[in-house]
């Protein structure tokens, strides 16, 4: 939740506003509390849309539709004003994570959990359909998980089953990948209750596997596969669940069961107020969000520019109550972790402005593991600085989660840019968000250092304040070539470029093919396969028939596993390698024994590396765990920023001089800083110099650190 802004209202329709839950192109969603203490999520339409008669008609329809749904498994409407100057709609506030966030962070649900989820959501849809409505956007992002079961939300595009849609003719309404075939063909105006049942099948398949049943990628490709291809249900071994999904995902609407019929077809016991139908990690996440309610402000007056902090007594009570909720959830969740944002570092002295290092990271999306590792690295660097007896000033940490979403990323960057206490930012985690926020940080001249956004190029924008503090993925082509081709037994390198790996994989594959002949006397045999290619055995056979002595796969983990299995069916014994983006638990699981002896090149150091010994020990002392990959790099980036701030502020006794952001950009650009992972020196484009990389290999079914990747000889 973000703080209220000065331009935000203090009250809406009898609700005192506590903060912003989110914002989109058409409105803002606030968290509010009534005078009786009831929490609500309040969607307020922007003035420019409120003046649009057609939009107001749609919003009025949304409110009316949501009011007619009566189910404990659908979030109820608690109030609305569709005719006022600023139309708004209030629903009960549900503190749980979305299903998409929970699966991304914790992995798929077990078969029983999927069946429980399906039964309760089917009941919600039965209530929607009984009200004469069609939801039309059933997807993981529209399901919230709570301690007593799921909740279906967002009736923004629901409509009467016999009504004329306000959308244009042939316009696809809903979310590609979770649409029915009848919606995917542009027949949104004819989509009936059976369409919601198909979308429920897509949602349950996602919950069971962690991936949409019709894949990912461009919308037109998703729509085509939805209409013409069978869903991808590999890995779902439970016969009852498989049969259920086959029925829900029937191409013909008439072949699908109704939502009401699913209540008797799915016989799984209901949760009865318990979270034991969820995996332990997911249950802990749900409990964390519920426990966070205890820390919200009460009904005292709130300020638009900041919330009143609770006193020590309140905080102690919050800790005790939160511990009880988390203990009930099971799993190894630590209460101190969800309180860390409050307690990471000492605040500035009274009357003084804070000196703040920001972290923008994906903490709840597809790269949340890397984001959380980076958060720990940044916090550790700041805590160590604050522990120094001779420190000239005290630092704080401000963290903003963008969820890996570019729109959220821009909001996070805007928040940092407007907070003049933030001197530098570490992040973002991924390429898409980084590309989206470069302009925001440049306009504020706020130094931002990314350690895991590794595109070779970004959109044509200024990069005055942006530092790429790790080798771009394309640069890692050189360590790949030196590792694979500079061997007596290798003459030709087979390069398999799988477009499923996206832009970065394409860059590495292309450069590996192009540079092999420039850096070595070897040759290459390249092959490019379209995204979604399932059977790689013929491709592998062709590459071996063309005398490939070594193989480099540029793609994703799923494709790397298919490549490994295809190679295992041949007599090939040569070296094989992939990029770090394919190095995850899914590769080990999907490839099985065929994963052994595969190697990976990566820009992140391992705790087992000699250079990381002291850092790893400090991390274990602080967090009771070895550092995950990307933690050391974020620790280094924060250390580099802190060193630049210290150099400009001065260390002489007395009040230090607060540096400007522009001065910090110049100082970082001119710095030479020795970190845990590498030496940090930037070129004129603020890219790190050098191609330092590390090698990992699969040994006995596990990833093992092999040491530094080979470097060019003088």
C-alpha positions in Angstrom: 0.0 0.0 0.0 1.3 3.5 -0.9 0.8 6.6 1.2 -1.9 9.1 0.2 -0.8 11.9 -2.0 -1.5 15.6 -1.2 -4.0 15.7 -4.1 -5.9 12.7 -2.7 -9.2 13.2 -0.8 -9.3 12.5 2.9 -12.7 10.9 2.8 -14.9 9.1 0.2 -18.5 8.2 0.9 -18.2 7.8 4.7 -14.8 6.1 4.5 -11.6 7.7 5.9 -8.9 6.9 3.4 -5.8 5.1 4.7 -3.7 4.8 1.6 -3.5 3.8 -2.1 -3.9 0.1 -3.1 -3.3 0.8 -6.7 -4.0 3.0 -9.7 -4.8 2.4 -13.4 -5.5 4.5 -16.4 -9.2 5.0 -15.4 -9.1 5.3 -11.7 -7.5 4.9 -8.3 -8.3 2.2 -5.7 -7.9 3.4 -2.1 -8.0 1.5 1.2 -10.6 3.1 3.4 -12.1 2.5 6.9 -15.6 3.4 8.0 -16.2 5.1 11.3 -17.4 1.7 12.6 -14.0 0.3 11.7 -14.9 -1.7 8.6 -12.2 -1.8 5.9 -13.1 -1.4 2.2 -11.4 -1.2 -1.2 -12.8 1.9 -2.9 -12.5 2.4 -6.6 -12.7 6.1 -7.6 -13.1 7.0 -11.3 -10.9 9.8 -12.7 -12.7 13.1 -13.5 -12.0 12.8 -17.3 -13.8 9.4 -17.4 -16.6 10.5 -15.0 -17.5 13.1 -17.7 -17.9 10.4 -20.3 -21.5 9.3 -20.5 -20.6 5.9 -22.0 -18.0 5.2 -19.4 -20.4 6.3 -16.6 -23.0 3.9 -18.0 -20.4 1.1 -17.9 -19.4 1.9 -14.3 -23.1 2.0 -13.3 -23.5 -1.4 -14.8 -20.5 -2.7 -12.9 -21.9 -1.5 -9.6 -25.4 -3.0 -10.4 -23.9 -6.3 -11.5 -21.7 -6.7 -8.4 -24.6 -5.9 -6.1 -26.6 -8.8 -7.5 -24.0 -11.5 -6.7 -24.7 -13.2 -3.4 -22.0 -15.7 -2.5 -19.5 -16.0 0.4 -16.8 -16.7 -2.2 -17.3 -13.4 -4.2 -16.3 -10.1 -2.7 -19.4 -8.1 -1.9 -20.2 -4.5 -2.7 -20.5 -2.4 0.4 -21.4 0.9 -1.2 -21.4 3.0 -4.3 -22.1 6.4 -5.8 -22.4 6.1 -9.6 -24.0 9.6 -10.1 -21.7 11.9 -8.2 -19.0 14.2 -9.5 -16.4 11.5 -8.6 -18.2 8.1 -9.0 -16.9 5.4 -6.6 -17.6 1.7 -5.8 -16.6 0.2 -2.4 -16.2 -3.5 -1.8 -15.1 -5.5 1.3 -11.3 -5.3 1.6 -9.7 -8.8 1.3 -6.1 -8.8 2.6 -5.0 -11.9 0.8 -2.6 -12.3 -2.1 -3.9 -12.9 -5.6 -3.7 -16.5 -6.9 -1.2 -15.4 -9.5 1.1 -13.9 -6.9 0.8 -16.9 -4.6 1.6 -19.4 -7.4 4.5 -17.2 -8.7 6.0 -17.0 -5.2 5.2 -20.4 -3.8 4.7 -22.7 -6.7 1.6 -24.8 -7.8 -1.1 -26.1 -5.5 -1.4 -29.9 -4.8 -4.3 -31.7 -6.5 -6.5 -31.5 -3.4 -5.9 -27.8 -3.1 -6.9 -27.3 -6.8 -10.1 -29.2 -6.3 -11.0 -27.1 -3.2 -10.2 -24.0 -5.1 -12.4 -25.2 -8.0 -15.3 -26.1 -5.9 -15.5 -22.7 -4.1 -14.9 -20.6 -7.2 -17.6 -22.7 -9.0 -20.0 -21.7 -6.2 -19.0 -18.0 -6.8 -19.6 -18.4 -10.5 -22.9 -20.2 -9.9 -24.0 -17.1 -7.9 -22.8 -14.8 -10.7 -24.8 -16.9 -13.3 -27.9 -17.1 -11.0 -27.9 -13.3 -11.0 -28.2 -13.4 -14.8 -24.6 -12.3 -15.3 -21.4 -13.5 -17.0 -18.1 -12.5 -15.4 -16.0 -12.7 -18.6 -12.6 -12.3 -16.9 -12.0 -15.3 -14.6 -8.2 -15.4 -14.2 -5.7 -15.9 -11.4 -5.3 -12.1 -10.8 -9.0 -11.9 -10.0 -8.9 -14.5 -7.2 -7.8 -13.5 -3.8 -6.7 -16.2 -1.2 -7.7 -15.7 2.4 -7.4 -17.7 5.6 -10.9 -19.1 5.1 -10.9 -19.7 1.3 -10.7 -17.9 -2.1 -12.7 -14.8 -3.2 -13.6 -13.9 -6.8 -13.3 -10.2 -7.5 -13.6 -7.6 -10.2 -16.9 -7.5 -12.0 -15.7 -4.6 -14.1 -16.7 -6.3 -17.4 -19.5 -8.5 -16.2 -22.8 -8.1 -17.9 -26.2 -9.5 -18.2 -26.2 -12.7 -20.3 -28.8 -11.2 -22.7 -27.5 -7.6 -22.7 -25.8 -5.8 -25.6 -22.1 -5.2 -24.7 -20.8 -1.7 -24.7 -17.6 -2.9 -26.4 -17.1 -2.6 -30.1 -18.1 -5.3 -32.5 -15.6 -8.2 -32.6 -13.5 -6.8 -29.7 -12.1 -9.5 -27.5 -13.0 -8.8 -23.9 -11.0 -10.5 -21.1 -7.5 -11.7 -20.7 -5.8 -13.8 -23.4 -4.7 -17.2 -22.1 -7.8 -17.4 -19.8 -10.5 -16.8 -22.4 -12.9 -19.3 -23.9 -12.7 -20.2 -27.6 -15.9 -18.3 -28.2 -14.4 -15.2 -26.6 -11.1 -15.7 -28.5 -12.8 -15.7 -31.8 -14.1 -12.2 -31.1 -17.5 -13.4 -30.1 -17.5 -11.6 -26.7 -21.1 -10.5 -27.2 -22.2 -14.1 -27.3 -20.1 -15.4 -24.5 -22.4 -17.1 -21.9 -22.0 -18.8 -18.5 -20.1 -21.7 -20.2 -17.4 -19.2 -21.2 -16.7 -18.5 -17.5 -16.5 -22.3 -16.9 -13.8 -22.6 -19.5 -11.9 -19.7 -17.9 -12.2 -21.5 -14.6 -10.6 -24.5 -16.2 -7.7 -22.4 -17.4 -7.3 -20.9 -13.9 -7.3 -24.3 -12.2 -4.8 -25.6 -14.8 -2.6 -22.7 -13.9 -3.0 -23.4 -10.2 -2.0 -27.0 -10.7 1.1 -26.4 -13.0 2.2 -22.8 -12.5 1.7 -22.0 -16.2 -1.3 -21.1 -18.4 -2.6 -24.1 -20.3 -2.3 -22.3 -23.7 1.2 -21.0 -23.0 2.4 -17.4 -23.0 3.5 -14.8 -25.6 1.7 -12.6 -28.1 -2.0 -12.3 -27.7 -2.8 -13.4 -31.2 -0.8 -16.6 -30.7 -2.6 -17.3 -27.4 -6.0 -16.8 -29.0 -5.1 -19.1 -31.8 -3.9 -21.9 -29.5 -7.1 -21.4 -27.4 -9.3 -22.1 -30.4 -7.2 -24.7 -32.2 -4.9 -26.5 -29.8 -5.2 -28.8 -26.9 -4.4 -27.4 -23.5 -1.0 -28.1 -22.0 -1.8 -30.2 -18.9 1.5 -32.1 -18.6 2.5 -32.9 -15.1 -1.1 -33.2 -13.8 -1.1 -36.9 -12.8 -4.2 -36.9 -10.5 -6.9 -38.8 -12.5 -9.8 -37.0 -10.9 -8.3 -33.6 -11.5 -7.3 -34.4 -15.0 -10.8 -35.5 -15.9 -12.3 -32.4 -14.4 -10.0 -30.1 -16.4 -10.7 -32.1 -19.6 -14.4 -31.4 -19.0 -14.0 -27.7 -18.2 -11.7 -27.1 -21.2 -13.9 -28.6 -23.8 -13.9 -26.5 -27.0 -17.7 -26.6 -27.4 -19.6 -24.7 -24.8 -22.4 -27.3 -24.6 -19.9 -30.0 -23.6 -18.8 -28.2 -20.4 -20.5 -28.7 -17.1 -22.4 -25.8 -15.5 -20.9 -24.0 -12.6 -23.7 -25.2 -10.4 -23.2 -28.8 -11.4 -19.5 -28.6 -10.3 -20.6 -28.4 -6.7 -21.6 -32.1 -6.8 -19.0 -33.2 -9.3 -16.1 -31.9 -7.1 -16.4 -33.9 -3.9 -13.4 -32.5 -2.1 -13.9 -31.5 1.5 -14.3 -27.7 2.1 -11.6 -25.9 4.1 -13.9 -25.2 7.1 -12.0 -22.0 8.0 -8.6 -23.8 7.8 -5.7 -23.2 5.4 -4.6 -26.8 5.3 -5.7 -27.1 1.7 -2.8 -24.8 0.8 0.9 -25.6 0.7 2.8 -24.4 3.8 4.6 -21.6 2.0 1.4 -20.3 0.5 -0.5 -20.6 3.8 2.2 -18.5 5.4 1.9 -15.9 2.6 -1.9 -15.7 3.2 -1.3 -15.4 7.0 1.3 -12.7 6.4 -1.3 -10.5 4.6 -3.9 -11.2 7.2 -1.5 -10.3 10.0 -0.6 -7.1 8.2 -4.1 -5.8 8.9 -3.0 -5.4 12.6 -0.6 -2.7 11.6 -3.1 -0.5 9.8 -4.0 2.9 11.3 -7.2 3.0 13.3 -10.0 5.5 12.9 -7.9 8.4 14.0 -7.5 11.3 11.5 -5.1 10.4 8.6 -2.9 12.7 6.7 -2.4 12.8 3.0 1.3 13.2 3.2 2.0 10.5 5.7 0.5 8.0 8.2 0.8 8.4 12.0 3.3 5.9 13.4 2.2 3.6 16.2 4.0 3.7 19.5 6.2 1.0 21.0 3.3 -0.6 23.0 1.3 -0.9 19.8 4.2 -2.4 17.9 4.8 -5.0 20.6 1.1 -6.1 20.6 1.3 -6.3 16.8 4.3 -8.6 16.9 2.6 -10.9 19.4 -0.7 -11.1 17.5 1.0 -11.5 14.2 3.1 -14.4 15.6 -0.1 -16.2 16.5 -1.6 -15.8 13.0 1.6 -17.0 11.3 2.0 -20.0 13.7 -1.5 -21.1 12.7 -0.5 -21.1 9.1 2.4 -23.6 9.4 5.6 -23.5 7.5 8.9 -21.7 8.3 7.6 -18.1 8.0 9.4 -15.6 10.4 7.4 -12.8 11.8 10.5 -10.6 12.0 10.7 -10.6 8.2 7.3 -9.0 7.6 8.2 -6.3 10.1 11.6 -5.6 8.5 10.4 -2.6 6.5 9.7 -0.8 9.8 12.9 -1.7 11.5 15.7 -2.0 9.0 17.8 1.0 10.1 17.7 3.8 12.6 15.7 6.9 11.5 17.2 10.3 11.1 17.5 12.4 14.2 14.5 14.7 15.1 14.3 17.6 12.7 16.7 16.2 10.2 15.9 14.8 6.8 16.7 11.1 6.2 19.5 9.9 4.0 17.9 7.1 2.1 19.0 4.3 -0.2 16.0 2.9 -2.2 15.4 -0.6 -3.5 13.0 -1.1 -6.4 12.5 -4.8 -6.9 10.1 -7.6 -8.0 9.1 -8.9 -4.5 5.8 -10.5 -5.5 6.0 -11.4 -9.2 7.9 -13.9 -11.5 11.4 -12.9 -10.3 10.5 -12.4 -6.6 13.2 -14.8 -5.5 15.9 -12.5 -7.1 14.1 -9.5 -5.7 14.0 -10.8 -2.2 17.7 -11.7 -2.4 18.5 -8.2 -3.5 16.5 -6.7 -0.7 18.6 -8.6 1.8 21.8 -7.6 0.2 20.9 -3.9 0.2 19.7 -4.0 3.8 22.9 -5.8 4.9 25.0 -3.1 3.3 23.1 -0.3 5.0 23.1 -2.1 8.4 26.9 -2.6 8.2 27.4 1.0 7.4 25.2 2.2 10.2 27.1 -0.1 12.6 30.4 1.8 12.0 31.5 3.8 14.9 32.9 6.5 12.6 29.9 6.9 10.3 29.4 10.5 9.3 25.6 10.1 8.9 22.9 7.4 9.3 21.2 5.7 6.3 17.7 4.3 6.0 16.3 1.9 3.4 13.1 2.4 1.5 11.7 -0.6 -0.5 9.1 -0.5 -3.3 7.8 -3.7 -4.8 6.9 -3.4 -8.5 5.8 -7.1 -8.9 7.7 -7.2 -12.2 5.0 -5.1 -13.8 6.1 -2.1 -15.9 3.1 0.1 -14.8 3.8 -0.6 -11.1 7.4 0.0 -11.8 6.8 3.5 -13.1 4.7 4.2 -10.0 7.5 3.0 -7.8 10.1 5.0 -9.7 7.9 8.1 -9.5 7.6 7.7 -5.7 11.4 7.5 -5.3 11.9 10.4 -7.7 9.5 12.6 -5.7 11.1 11.7 -2.3 14.1 14.0 -2.1 15.5 12.0 0.8 16.3 9.1 -1.6 19.8 9.6 -2.8 20.2 6.5 -5.0 18.2 3.4 -5.9 19.2 -0.2 -6.5 17.1 -2.0 -9.1 14.9 -2.8 -10.9 15.0 -6.6 -11.1 14.0 -7.3 -14.7 14.4 -5.9 -18.2 10.8 -4.8 -18.9 10.5 -2.7 -15.8 13.9 -1.2 -16.2 13.0 -0.1 -19.7 9.8 1.5 -18.5 11.4 3.5 -15.7 14.5 4.9 -17.3 12.8 8.2 -18.3 11.4 8.7 -14.8 14.8 8.3 -13.1 16.6 10.4 -15.7 14.2 13.3 -15.3 14.9 13.3 -11.6 18.6 12.7 -12.1 18.3 10.0 -9.5 21.1 7.4 -9.7 19.7 3.9 -10.3 21.9 0.8 -10.4 20.6 -2.5 -11.7 22.4 -5.7 -11.1 19.9 -8.2 -12.8 18.4 -6.2 -15.7 20.8 -7.3 -18.4 19.5 -6.3 -21.8 22.3 -5.3 -24.2 20.2 -2.4 -25.3 17.1 -0.6 -24.1 14.6 1.6 -25.9 15.9 4.9 -27.2 15.9 6.9 -24.0 18.4 9.0 -22.1 20.6 7.0 -19.7 22.1 9.9 -17.7 21.4 8.4 -14.3 21.2 4.7 -15.1 24.0 2.3 -14.3 24.1 -1.3 -15.5 26.1 -2.8 -12.7 26.5 -6.3 -14.2 27.6 -7.7 -17.6 24.7 -7.6 -20.1 23.5 -11.1 -21.2 25.0 -10.5 -24.6 28.4 -9.9 -23.0 28.2 -13.4 -21.5 28.6 -14.9 -24.9 32.3 -14.5 -24.6 32.7 -16.7 -21.5 30.4 -19.3 -23.2 32.7 -19.4 -26.2 35.9 -19.6 -24.2 34.5 -22.4 -22.0 33.1 -24.5 -24.9 35.3 -24.0 -27.9 38.8 -23.6 -26.5 39.1 -27.3 -26.0 41.3 -29.7 -28.1 38.3 -31.9 -28.9 36.0 -29.1 -30.0 36.0 -27.8 -33.6 32.4 -26.9 -34.1 29.9 -25.4 -31.7 26.2 -26.1 -32.2 24.2 -23.1 -31.2 20.5 -23.8 -30.6 18.5 -20.6 -30.3 15.0 -21.1 -28.9 12.8 -18.1 -29.3 10.9 -19.1 -26.2 13.8 -17.6 -24.2 12.8 -14.1 -25.4 15.1 -11.2 -26.3 18.0 -11.8 -24.0 18.3 -15.4 -25.1 18.2 -14.3 -28.7 21.0 -11.8 -28.1 23.3 -14.3 -26.4 22.6 -17.0 -29.1 23.2 -14.5 -31.9 26.4 -13.1 -30.4 27.7 -16.6 -29.6 27.3 -17.6 -33.2 28.8 -14.4 -34.5 31.8 -14.1 -32.2 33.0 -17.7 -32.2 34.8 -17.3 -35.5 36.3 -14.0 -34.3 37.5 -15.2 -30.9 38.6 -18.7 -31.8 39.5 -20.8 -34.8 36.3 -22.8 -34.3 33.2 -22.8 -36.4 29.5 -22.9 -35.6 26.3 -24.7 -36.7 23.4 -22.5 -35.7 19.7 -23.5 -35.5 16.8 -21.3 -34.6 13.5 -22.8 -33.5 10.1 -21.0 -33.0 8.8 -20.5 -29.6 6.6 -23.4 -28.5 8.6 -26.1 -30.4 8.0 -29.2 -28.3 10.0 -31.9 -30.1 13.6 -31.0 -30.3 14.9 -34.4 -31.1 15.0 -33.8 -34.9 16.8 -30.5 -34.3 19.4 -32.2 -32.1 19.9 -35.0 -34.6 20.5 -32.4 -37.4 23.0 -30.5 -35.3 24.9 -33.7 -34.5 24.8 -34.8 -38.1 26.6 -31.5 -38.9 29.5 -32.5 -36.6 28.7 -30.3 -33.6 31.3 -31.2 -30.9 29.8 -29.0 -28.2 26.3 -27.5 -27.8 25.1 -24.2 -26.4 21.3 -23.8 -25.8 19.9 -20.2 -25.7 16.4 -20.3 -24.4 14.3 -21.0 -21.3 14.4 -23.7 -18.6 11.7 -25.8 -20.3 13.5 -25.8 -23.6 16.8 -26.6 -21.9 15.2 -29.6 -20.3 13.8 -30.8 -23.6 17.2 -30.3 -25.2 18.9 -32.3 -22.4 16.4 -35.2 -22.8 16.9 -35.2 -26.6 20.7 -35.3 -26.2 20.5 -38.1 -23.6 18.9 -40.2 -26.3 22.0 -39.9 -28.5 25.6 -40.9 -28.2 26.7 -37.3 -27.7 29.2 -36.9 -24.9 30.6 -33.4 -25.6 30.2 -30.3 -23.4 26.8 -28.7 -23.2 25.9 -25.4 -21.8 23.0 -22.9 -21.3 22.5 -19.4 -19.9 21.8 -18.7 -16.3 18.1 -17.9 -17.2 17.6 -21.6 -17.7 19.3 -22.5 -14.4 16.4 -23.1 -12.0 14.7 -26.0 -10.2 12.4 -26.6 -13.1 15.3 -27.6 -15.3 16.5 -30.2 -12.8 13.0 -31.6 -12.3 12.0 -31.7 -16.0 15.4 -33.0 -17.3 15.9 -35.6 -14.6 19.1 -37.6 -15.0 19.7 -35.9 -18.4 20.6 -32.7 -16.6 23.8 -34.1 -15.2 27.0 -32.5 -16.6 25.2 -29.5 -18.1 26.9 -26.2 -17.3 25.7 -22.6 -17.0 27.4 -19.2 -17.2 26.0 -16.5 -14.9 26.8 -13.0 -13.7 26.1 -13.7 -10.1 28.7 -15.1 -7.6 28.0 -18.1 -5.3 28.4 -18.2 -1.5 31.0 -20.9 -2.1 33.3 -18.5 -3.9 36.4 -17.5 -1.9 35.7 -13.8 -2.6 32.2 -14.2 -1.1 33.3 -15.8 2.2 33.0 -12.8 4.5 29.8 -11.6 2.9 28.2 -15.0 3.2 29.2 -15.2 6.9 27.6 -11.8 7.5 24.5 -12.8 5.6 24.1 -16.0 7.6 24.5 -14.0 10.9 21.9 -11.5 9.8 19.3 -13.8 8.2 20.1 -17.4 9.4 20.6 -18.4 5.8 23.2 -18.5 3.1 22.8 -15.7 0.6 20.7 -16.5 -2.5 21.9 -15.6 -6.0 21.8 -11.8 -6.7 22.2 -10.9 -3.0 25.9 -10.2 -3.3 25.5 -8.1 -6.4 22.8 -5.9 -4.7 25.1 -5.6 -1.6 27.8 -4.4 -3.9 25.6 -1.9 -5.7 24.4 -0.5 -2.4 28.0 -0.4 -1.2 29.1 1.5 -4.3 26.3 4.1 -3.8 27.2 4.5 -0.1 30.9 5.0 -0.9 29.9 7.7 -3.4 27.7 9.4 -0.9 30.4 9.2 1.8 33.0 10.6 -0.5 30.9 13.7 -1.4 29.6 14.2 2.1 33.0 14.2 3.7 34.1 12.4 6.9 35.3 15.4 8.9 33.7 16.1 12.3 30.6 18.1 12.2 27.5 18.1 10.1 28.2 16.3 6.7 27.3 18.0 3.5 24.3 16.3 1.8 25.3 15.6 -1.8 23.0 16.4 -4.7 21.7 13.6 -7.0 23.5 15.0 -10.0 26.8 15.0 -8.1 26.2 11.4 -7.1 25.6 10.4 -10.7 29.0 11.9 -11.7 30.7 10.4 -8.7 29.4 6.9 -9.4 30.3 7.2 -13.1 33.9 8.0 -12.1 34.2 5.4 -9.4 36.4 2.3 -9.1 34.9 0.1 -6.5 35.9 -3.4 -5.5 32.9 -5.4 -4.5 32.3 -9.0 -3.6 31.3 -10.1 -7.1 33.6 -8.0 -9.2 35.4 -4.7 -9.6 32.9 -1.9 -10.6 34.2 0.5 -13.3 31.7 2.0 -15.8 32.2 3.0 -19.4 30.9 6.2 -20.9 27.4 4.7 -21.3 27.4 3.7 -17.6 27.7 0.0 -18.5 30.1 -2.0 -16.3 33.4 -2.8 -18.0 34.6 -6.4 -18.4 32.8 -9.7 -18.7 33.4 -11.3 -15.3 31.1 -14.3 -15.0 30.8 -17.5 -13.0 30.3 -21.2 -13.9 27.8 -23.6 -12.5 27.3 -27.2 -13.3 24.8 -30.0 -12.5 26.4 -32.7 -10.5 24.5 -35.6 -9.0 21.2 -33.8 -9.6 22.2 -30.5 -8.0 23.7 -27.2 -9.0 27.3 -26.9 -8.1 29.5 -23.8 -8.2 32.5 -24.4 -10.5 34.4 -21.2 -10.2 35.0 -18.1 -12.3 34.4 -18.3 -16.0 37.5 -18.3 -18.2 38.7 -14.8 -19.2 40.5 -13.6 -22.3 44.3 -14.1 -22.2 46.6 -11.1 -22.8 
